[in-house]
Amino acid sequence: MCIVFSLVCSREIPVMGKKNATRENKEKWEKFYDSVPELKYLSPNVRYEIRVKRIIDSRFDNFSEEKYQALYKQISDDIGYYLGYNVSLKDVGSEDIIHFFRKQRKVFKQPWFQYMIGQHFLHLDRDEDRRRLHKTIEKAVTDTPWEILKLYITDKEIKNKDIPAITEYFYSRFLTKYSAIGNIKGNVKYILRQGEYELTQHYTYWSAALYATSEADLFITNSIIAGADDQMPLYVINRGGITSGITENNLHNKFQGAIVLTLMPFISGDSYFNSARGNIYDSLLLPVISMMAVHEFGHLLHRYDEYYDLPATPQNAPVDLKYQDWYQHIIDGKMYSGPIRTLKKY
Ligand SMILES: [Zn+2]
């Protein structure tokens, strides 16, 4: 018999916290991750079909059918041009975002994903998780060379090697942006991070879903990924938790990986984005989003690692939300053709 609202039989997306990150679950996570096969080489001499599924949050702006079709065309052309792979995008339908995530609840309840989500998801209304956020930022600052850190710092008073001052700088910037992002409005009265929707906007939940899905290779959502976790790299911290796209291991498809690409950071007319991102010219909107897709497909097809400081190439993650400047820099510069590190697992 079912106990109503329990983790076992609720139909809602299960909420995972530190209590789920037990030592037992951690061991299961490590075993699970070890068992994920290493990424194999994908020959560019084969034509690949990419199954693409749209995951829709109907509270927020979305593309028309024509725009989606034009985006698919742009992405497949750009993957050919920038990555040297011949691909076609095949639409396999669309689904409401809450429906999609509820459907994954068995996945989220696997002990290894309970650990992964419970360990990394930071609930910033809790003091303990705010302290963990501070530690996460301190670690990111300590691990990042000054040549890269200074790209993100506008305060000229802050000096190299002053780790505490740099940490405070990013910590307070993160909290300001994080709370501004939480107030981003959709159609009518909706804001981000309401109830169950918050979970659909979190890196860790998407990550677990991408591991387990057999429905598609590329997910495009008109929502956003914008939360706090203890694995954030500096460029995500700098954006207040926004991740434009994720490439994650996948247990079922031939690519051994799957991607989610988010549209909201590119198309939202909310004042937060108008000021943090600025205006993207209409004529450049699809090329800019497509360039972000090329970045993710560089991870997926070539198994490229993450970069922040290479010369002009889509493999550099954008420093902030100035996507159009990032795009223009790639287009205007002499394309980098040197070596790029690859990954054995995402
Ligand atoms: Zn990346």
Boltz pocket constraint, residues with backbone or C-beta under 6 A from the ligand:
constraints:
  - pocket:
      binder: B
      contacts: [[A, 245], [A, 295], [A, 296], [A, 299], [A, 305], [A, 306], [A, 307], [A, 315], [A, 317]]
      max_distance: 6.0
